[in-house]
Amino acid sequence: MKQTFLLLSFLTTLFSYSQEKYPEDYFRNPLDIAPVIAGTFGELRSNHFHSGIDIKTQGKQGLKIYAAADGYVSRIKVAQYGFGKAIYITHPNGFTTVYAHLSKYSDKIQKYVKSIQYKKEDYQTGSLFFKKNKFPVKKGEIIAFSGDTGSSGAPHLHYEIRNTKTEEILNPLLFGLKPEDTTAPSIQSLKVYPLNNSSRINLQNKSFILPLKNSSKGKYIADRISAFGMIGFGINVFDRLDKALQ
């Protein structure tokens, strides 16, 4: 069957998440400033996909980091690279929050970490694991201060939410953290692909870049094509959050 395709409007959603519902009012913002995102969840880096999100700290170190919910410190790690100084808090709802690139921990935790460093005669502690009664925390309690340790590049807070049991890393934005986002995405290019050897696009079994025209705000029009068989589309899009480049 011959089909004709015309791209009429802007694709509003790039990724489809599972239908599972996550609690949106359980975790608080780990900072006391409005979240501005410098690095997004799943962002492609040079050798990995970015786990968690990077929250800007106004270019400063030393901002207070708060426990996102009640729980207990289940792990601490101090390393020269990677997360640098990091803290993991396990929560009774089945999730664990991770805070990384810290400058220092709260007094009671910092005192313990320093004792381990002196004992080992090493800045790097490796992973230190704890049971529930060692360092219990309450939602909103100061647990650390923002920094630029590890493989950071600039002051910010790396923040993750993980499934405690499976260690699956989840997008914190699914849990109610809402950065300001009024900037519309922009499509850079659109490509159409034949999905098998019998597919035809404009009578050929090869992919094409489709020229795009910006017809109005948030809407694009592509050249008309003729197609036969199974085909697919790929888009190259920039979707910037507000203030991300500031």
Summary of the structure (lengths in Angstrom):
residues: 246
radius of gyration: 22.9
end to end distance: 50.5
largest distance: 74.2
contacts: 696
relative contact order: 0.22
helix: 7%
strand: 40%
